[in-house]
Amino acid sequence: MRGGRKNLKRATEEKHVTLQEGQNIMKVVSLRGSNIIEVMDACGNKSLALFPAKFQKSVWIKRGSFVVVDETGKEKALESGSKVACLVSQVLFYEQVRELQKTPEWPQSFKTAMVDESKETSASKQENELEDSDDDDGLPPLEANTNRLRPFELQADGDSESCSDTDD
């Protein structure tokens, strides 16, 4: 294992994250391709960021995750015509996000967004619990298997009944 990956694993285990000059916390809006992601800063400005190869096969992100982005060369990249303006320097995990939310480094707009999302999810969970509380015995609802074709509706039985009607 190379030194970069060792340091990457060590950085993911740390709870306290310090931001250097030119680094910002951003929220992942969408995954654009192999190593390009769209991120949104605290002001609501969206930009494209490069997800470095050192994170591949060791760290996964999804929409709504938080990352630390290095924006030191953003203006120069945009002037040169490049659409990718930032570089992801660290992926923030759940414990790291919780620790950063307690510090003044965490953007205020992300705090309100997290509270709104948690209220919506708790309200929807309560509604679902009220609907499904009596007959499911705590089991989640079954979904239809999309891998199999729907079986025929026993057309042979329907044909035998119609044949018996004509014989009478």
N, C-alpha and C positions, 0 to 999 in steps of 0.2 A: 504494500500500500504506500503510495507516495505521500510526501509530507503535506501536500495541499489537502488531501482528503482527511488526514489525521487532524489537522487544524480545523477542518470543517466540522468534524464530529465533536471536537472539543468545544467549538463555538456554539453548537446546538445544545449542549448540556448546560451551558451557563444560563443563569436566570436573569442576571442584570446585564442590560445592553446599554452601552454608551455610544452616543452619536458624535461623529467627528464633524468638522467643518465641511459643508457641502453635502452632507447626508440628510435625507428626509425620510419620514415614515410615510408610506403610500399603501393604498388598498388595491388589490388586484381586481380589475373590472372584467377582463376576459383574457383567454389564452388564444393568441393569434396563430401560432404555428409551433415549429419545433423548439425554438428557444426565444421567441418574441412574445412578450406579454404586454397588455395594455393596463396601465396603472393610473390611479387618480390621486392627486394630492389633496391636502386639507382644504384648499380653496375651490376644489371641484374641477381643476384643469386636468384633462386627460392627455397622456403621452405614451409613447411606446418605449419599452425598456428591454434590454438584452438580458436573458437568463443565462449566465455563463455555463460552460461545459463542466466545470467542477461540481456543479449541483446535480448533474444528470445521473440518474440511477441511484441517487442517495437521498435527495430531498424532492418531495413532490408538493406542488401547490395547487390550489383550486380557486375558483372565483370567490372573492370575499376574504381571502387570506391577506395578511399584512406583511410587507417586505420593507427592508431598509434599502434605499436607492441612492446611489452616488450621482449627483447632478453637476459635478464640476465642469464637465465639457458640454453641457446642454446647449448653450448659446452658439458655441463654435460648430457643433454638429448640425444645428438647425440652419445656420448660415451657409454651410457647405452643401445643403440639400439633402442631408440624410434624414430619414423619418424616425430612426431610432435615436432617442435623445438621452437616455439614461442607462445605467448599468446596475443590476441588482447586486448588492454586496452582502446581504444576509436575509434569510427567511426567518420571520418571527413565528415562534410556536406559541401554543396556548399559554404556558406559564410565563413566557417572556412578555406577551401582550398584557397579561394581568399585572405584571410588575410595572410595565411602562405606563399603564393607565393611571397608576398612582402618582406618577411623576409629572412635572410641568412640561416635559418634552413631548408628551402625547398630545396630538392636535385635538382641539375642543370639538371640531365638527365630527370627528370619528367617535367621540364619546356619546354625542347625541344620537348618532346613527346606530350605535350598538344598543342603546337603551330602547330605541324605537323598534328595532328588530326583535329584541327579547320580549317586549310587550306583545308584539304581533304573534310571535310563536307561542307564547304562553296562553294568549286568548284563543288561538286556533286549537291548541291542545285541550283546553277546557271544553270547547264546543264538541270536539271529537269524543272526549270522554263521556259527555252527557248523552251523545247519540248512541254510543256503543257500549254503555255500561252494563246492561242487563243480560244480554243473551250470548256474549262472546266468551265469557269466562276468562277475560284478560288476554285473549289471543289476538294477534293482528289479523286483519281481513285477508282472505286468500285472493290472489290475483289470477287472472286467466293465463294459462300457458300459451304463449304466442308461438312456441316452437312446433306445436302440433296443429294439424288441420282439424277443424271442427268435425266431429263424427256426424254421419248422416242421421237423420231423425227417425230411424227405423221405418223407412219407407216400405219395407217388405210387410210389416204388420198392417200398415194402412191399406196396402193393396189386397191383402187377404180378407180384410173386413169388407172391402168394396166387392170382391168377388163373391163372398158369401151372401151379400145383399142381393146380387143379381140372380143367384141360384134360387132364391126363395120365390 
